[in-house]
């Protein structure tokens, strides 16, 4: 069974309800198959749950996601005094095959047409540094849920989405730290080079000489860590620079093309439209130019 849970960048989870419970005797988790997802965070004791024949013992300070459509149940093994928060929510990912498994690189800051077409993963079960403050955040969420005001369900959903994104970020950071630094360090050096040379034509041999490494290795390592090719990343960084020049100068398309080392403005316009979905001359009309 997949030990990851996925959310998409273009749809936030829609909260159905939020609550807290504490057992007063030996407890058995309900036998059910739901049409929504469940997030459980145990604050005291331990909870026993089985999902599709896999048993979980969720201890205090740990979480568990239960997936919609999967059969889950419990045995009388959750002790008296166990307490937990729960969130029931719907996730509307229509076709997971259309989403990339990598988030946009922070350096690629400007919007492009498929910017939000990615999904991000969360650990189905476990703990993280976030869990130290999770009880307080969930208590606040539940208090707000019980005292609704206008748009409260949407506000709750957005806060739950932010909580899940924080969980993803800390889990991803810890996972990368455990993997080791050599590959990550190499990719960071490649990215630094690309940022520093985004105003010129990319030449793989020059990167290889700069890094004193084989370009095929660099290309494979970069793709493995980021999900993007070196060429794709350099192109988007270059176009980011073009957008920056559009916003901060009075230059026309030809001048920007020349400043960024494109062979001619026609090629620049073709690349720009392919990545951003419209010609640079049209894009410039939407900007508040200095």
C-alpha positions as CSV (number, residue, x, y, z in Angstrom):
1,X,0.0,0.0,0.0
2,X,1.2,3.5,-0.8
3,X,2.6,5.2,2.3
4,X,2.1,8.7,0.8
5,X,-0.9,10.9,0.5
6,X,-1.2,13.5,-2.3
7,X,-2.7,16.9,-2.5
8,X,-2.7,19.2,-5.6
9,X,-1.6,22.8,-5.9
10,X,-4.7,23.9,-7.7
11,X,-7.4,22.5,-5.4
12,X,-7.4,22.7,-1.6
13,X,-9.0,20.1,0.6
14,X,-12.6,20.8,1.5
15,X,-13.3,20.3,5.2
16,X,-16.5,18.5,6.1
17,X,-16.0,18.5,9.9
18,X,-13.4,18.8,12.6
19,X,-13.5,17.3,16.1
20,X,-11.9,15.9,19.2
21,X,-12.6,12.7,21.1
22,X,-11.4,10.9,24.2
23,X,-12.1,7.3,25.2
24,X,-13.5,6.5,28.7
25,X,-13.0,2.7,28.3
26,X,-11.3,0.3,25.9
27,X,-12.2,1.6,22.4
28,X,-12.7,0.0,19.0
29,X,-12.4,2.2,15.9
30,X,-15.6,2.0,13.8
31,X,-15.7,-0.4,10.9
32,X,-16.4,1.7,7.8
33,X,-15.6,2.6,4.2
34,X,-16.0,6.4,3.7
35,X,-16.4,8.6,0.6
36,X,-14.0,11.2,2.1
37,X,-10.5,11.3,3.6
38,X,-9.7,11.4,7.3
39,X,-6.8,13.0,9.2
40,X,-6.2,11.8,12.8
41,X,-3.7,13.3,15.3
42,X,-3.4,11.5,18.6
43,X,-2.7,13.7,21.6
44,X,-2.7,11.1,24.4
45,X,-2.5,7.3,24.6
46,X,-2.5,5.3,21.4
47,X,-5.0,4.3,18.7
48,X,-5.2,1.0,16.9
49,X,-6.6,1.1,13.3
50,X,-6.5,-1.4,10.4
51,X,-6.8,-0.1,6.8
52,X,-7.0,-2.8,4.1
53,X,-5.3,-5.4,6.3
54,X,-2.5,-3.1,7.4
55,X,-2.4,-2.3,11.1
56,X,-1.4,1.1,12.5
57,X,-0.7,1.9,16.1
58,X,-0.8,5.7,16.3
59,X,0.9,7.0,19.4
60,X,0.6,10.4,21.1
61,X,2.2,13.0,18.8
62,X,1.7,11.0,15.6
63,X,-0.8,11.3,12.8
64,X,-2.5,9.0,10.3
65,X,-4.4,9.6,7.1
66,X,-7.2,7.3,6.2
67,X,-8.0,7.2,2.5
68,X,-11.5,7.5,1.1
69,X,-12.8,4.3,-0.5
70,X,-10.6,2.0,1.6
71,X,-12.0,-0.2,4.2
72,X,-10.7,0.5,7.7
73,X,-11.7,-0.7,11.2
74,X,-10.3,-1.4,14.6
75,X,-10.0,-4.0,17.3
76,X,-10.7,-3.4,21.0
77,X,-7.1,-2.3,21.6
78,X,-7.3,1.5,22.0
79,X,-6.9,2.1,25.7
80,X,-9.0,4.1,28.1
81,X,-8.0,7.8,28.1
82,X,-6.8,8.0,24.5
83,X,-7.6,11.3,22.9
84,X,-7.3,12.6,19.3
85,X,-8.3,15.3,16.9
86,X,-9.8,14.4,13.5
87,X,-10.5,16.2,10.3
88,X,-12.8,14.8,7.6
89,X,-12.2,16.3,4.2
90,X,-12.7,15.8,0.5
91,X,-9.9,16.1,-2.1
92,X,-10.8,16.9,-5.7
93,X,-8.0,15.6,-7.8
94,X,-9.8,14.6,-11.0
95,X,-6.9,13.0,-13.0
96,X,-3.7,12.4,-11.1
97,X,-1.9,11.6,-14.3
98,X,-2.1,15.2,-15.4
99,X,-0.1,16.4,-12.3
100,X,3.7,16.6,-12.0
101,X,5.2,15.1,-8.8
102,X,7.6,18.1,-8.3
103,X,6.7,21.6,-7.2
104,X,8.0,24.6,-9.2
105,X,11.5,25.6,-8.2
106,X,11.5,28.7,-6.0
107,X,13.8,30.4,-8.5
108,X,11.1,30.0,-11.2
109,X,8.9,32.6,-9.5
110,X,6.8,33.9,-12.3
111,X,3.5,32.3,-13.3
112,X,3.3,30.2,-16.4
113,X,0.3,28.2,-17.7
114,X,0.9,24.9,-16.0
115,X,2.4,26.4,-12.8
116,X,-0.2,24.9,-10.5
117,X,-0.4,21.5,-12.3
118,X,1.6,19.6,-9.6
119,X,0.9,17.5,-6.6
120,X,2.8,17.2,-3.4
121,X,3.1,14.3,-1.0
122,X,2.6,13.9,2.7
123,X,3.5,10.9,4.9
124,X,0.5,8.7,5.5
125,X,1.7,8.0,9.1
126,X,4.3,9.4,11.4
127,X,5.6,12.5,13.2
128,X,7.7,15.6,12.5
129,X,8.8,18.8,14.3
130,X,5.4,20.3,13.2
131,X,3.7,17.9,15.5
132,X,5.0,19.8,18.6
133,X,2.7,22.7,17.7
134,X,0.0,20.6,16.0
135,X,-2.3,20.2,19.0
136,X,-2.5,24.0,19.5
137,X,-3.3,24.6,15.8
138,X,-5.9,21.9,15.8
139,X,-7.5,23.2,19.0
140,X,-7.8,26.7,17.4
141,X,-9.2,25.2,14.2
142,X,-11.9,23.3,16.2
143,X,-12.8,26.4,18.2
144,X,-13.3,28.4,15.0
145,X,-15.2,25.5,13.5
146,X,-17.6,25.5,16.5
147,X,-18.1,29.3,16.4
148,X,-18.8,29.9,12.7
149,X,-18.9,33.2,10.8
150,X,-19.2,34.1,7.2
151,X,-17.1,31.9,4.9
152,X,-16.0,29.9,7.9
153,X,-15.9,26.5,6.2
154,X,-13.7,28.0,3.4
155,X,-11.5,29.6,6.0
156,X,-11.1,26.3,7.8
157,X,-10.3,24.5,4.6
158,X,-7.6,27.0,3.7
159,X,-6.0,26.7,7.2
160,X,-6.1,22.9,7.0
161,X,-4.5,23.2,3.5
162,X,-1.7,25.4,5.0
163,X,-1.3,22.9,7.9
164,X,-0.9,20.0,5.4
165,X,1.6,22.1,3.3
166,X,3.7,22.7,6.4
167,X,3.7,19.0,7.1
168,X,4.8,18.3,3.6
169,X,7.6,20.9,3.8
170,X,9.1,19.6,7.1
171,X,8.8,16.0,6.0
172,X,10.5,16.7,2.7
173,X,13.3,18.6,4.4
174,X,13.9,15.7,6.8
175,X,13.8,13.2,4.0
176,X,16.4,15.1,2.0
177,X,18.6,15.5,5.1
178,X,18.5,11.8,5.6
179,X,19.4,11.0,2.0
180,X,22.7,12.9,2.2
181,X,24.2,16.1,0.9
182,X,26.4,15.3,-2.1
183,X,23.8,15.0,-4.8
184,X,21.7,17.9,-3.3
185,X,24.9,20.0,-3.1
186,X,25.7,19.3,-6.7
187,X,22.2,20.4,-7.8
188,X,22.4,23.6,-5.7
189,X,25.7,24.5,-7.4
190,X,24.1,23.8,-10.9
191,X,21.1,26.1,-9.9
192,X,23.5,28.8,-8.8
193,X,25.3,28.6,-12.1
194,X,22.0,28.8,-14.1
195,X,20.8,31.8,-12.1
196,X,24.1,33.6,-12.7
197,X,24.1,32.8,-16.4
198,X,20.3,33.2,-17.1
199,X,21.1,36.3,-19.3
200,X,22.9,34.3,-22.0
201,X,22.6,31.3,-24.2
202,X,23.1,28.0,-22.3
203,X,26.1,25.8,-23.3
204,X,26.3,22.4,-21.6
205,X,30.1,22.2,-22.1
206,X,30.6,25.4,-20.1
207,X,28.6,24.1,-17.2
208,X,30.5,20.9,-17.3
209,X,33.8,22.8,-17.2
210,X,32.6,25.0,-14.4
211,X,31.5,22.0,-12.3
212,X,34.4,19.8,-13.4
213,X,31.8,17.0,-13.9
214,X,30.4,15.1,-16.8
215,X,27.3,16.9,-18.3
216,X,25.3,13.6,-18.6
217,X,25.8,13.0,-14.9
218,X,24.8,16.6,-14.0
219,X,21.8,16.4,-16.2
220,X,20.6,13.2,-14.7
221,X,21.2,14.3,-11.1
222,X,19.4,17.6,-11.7
223,X,16.4,15.9,-13.1
224,X,16.3,13.3,-10.3
225,X,16.3,15.9,-7.5
226,X,14.2,18.7,-9.1
227,X,12.0,16.9,-11.6
228,X,13.1,19.5,-14.3
229,X,15.7,19.3,-17.0
230,X,18.6,21.7,-16.9
231,X,17.6,23.2,-20.3
232,X,14.0,23.7,-19.2
233,X,15.1,25.4,-16.0
234,X,17.6,27.7,-17.7
235,X,14.9,28.7,-20.3
236,X,12.4,29.6,-17.6
237,X,15.1,31.5,-15.6
238,X,16.0,33.4,-18.8
239,X,12.3,34.3,-19.4
240,X,12.0,35.3,-15.8
241,X,14.8,37.8,-16.5
242,X,12.9,38.9,-19.6
243,X,9.8,39.6,-17.5
244,X,11.9,41.5,-14.9
245,X,13.2,43.7,-17.7
246,X,9.7,44.3,-19.1
247,X,8.7,45.5,-15.6
248,X,11.7,47.6,-14.8
249,X,12.7,49.1,-18.1
250,X,11.2,50.8,-21.1
251,X,12.9,48.4,-23.5
252,X,11.1,46.8,-26.4
253,X,11.0,43.2,-27.4
254,X,14.1,43.5,-29.6
255,X,16.1,45.2,-26.9
256,X,15.2,42.6,-24.3
257,X,16.0,39.8,-26.7
258,X,19.4,41.2,-27.5
259,X,20.2,41.8,-23.8
260,X,19.5,38.2,-23.0
261,X,21.6,36.8,-25.8
262,X,18.9,35.4,-28.0
263,X,20.0,35.1,-31.7
264,X,17.1,37.3,-32.8
265,X,13.7,38.7,-31.5
266,X,11.8,36.2,-33.6
267,X,13.4,33.2,-31.8
268,X,12.9,35.0,-28.5
269,X,9.2,35.5,-29.2
270,X,8.8,31.8,-30.2
271,X,10.4,30.6,-27.0
272,X,8.5,33.1,-24.9
273,X,5.1,32.1,-26.4
274,X,5.8,28.4,-26.1
275,X,6.5,28.6,-22.3
276,X,4.2,31.4,-21.2
277,X,1.4,30.9,-23.7
278,X,1.4,34.4,-25.4
279,X,3.8,36.6,-27.3
280,X,6.1,38.9,-25.4
281,X,4.5,42.0,-27.0
282,X,1.1,40.9,-25.7
283,X,2.5,40.0,-22.3
284,X,4.0,43.4,-21.9
285,X,0.6,45.1,-22.4
286,X,-0.6,43.4,-19.1
287,X,2.2,44.8,-17.0
288,X,2.4,48.0,-14.9
289,X,5.7,49.2,-16.4
290,X,8.1,51.5,-14.6
